[in-house]
Amino acid sequence: MKFYTSMKKIVVASVTAGTLALTVAGAVPSYAAAAHSAAPVDAHTKAYQTLMSFYKPALKGQFPNFHDFTIGSTTRQSVIKTIGQAESPAKDSDDFDVYHAEMGHPGYAISYKLGKIKEMRYFGTNVERDTNLGGITVQMLVQHWGTPNQSVVIKSGKTVQKKVTYVRGKYQLEFIFDGTNGKGLNHINLVNKTIK
């Protein structure tokens, strides 16, 4: 009987030790590796989703999830009634009402002509920017939307930016990148189509 009890304790101890060893040796490294490798893929996926969210609404002169504000038809009064006064209101008729990005909400700027929206700018979020505009590159644009209708370099003083434009029906989306390397998307403009 003592022999059986002693063997039972040895077997239980061995199984417990083996399970513990496999848990420590196997599960922890694979969990750490999975968490480490999943982060960049997740950021890329979210940036891709952000990019694709602009594709169809632009055909109607709209930004995604922005109260159906439409180029050429939504009035300034309607915008103010819906989202309030801009934190940085326009100083003249060619300027923009700027709504700053806060608490995970994206920033926008809106310009008006004759009281109706003339141009909208999307600045994305400030937090986790690589999952939003910061993760969108020219390479991603071309891969998913094809060759742009126009790609030009813009210079203003010491600032150099690359503007990549896609026509969407009666409108165009202009992707404004800081520098010329096709990374560092600063903002997206939505305007009436000017490209023939």
Beta strands, then each sheet from edge to edge (+ up, - down):
strand 1: 97-99
strand 2: 107-113
strand 3: 116-124
strand 4: 150-156
strand 5: 159-168
strand 6: 171-178
strand 7: 185-192
sheet 1: 1+ 2- 3+ 7- 6+ 5- 4+
end
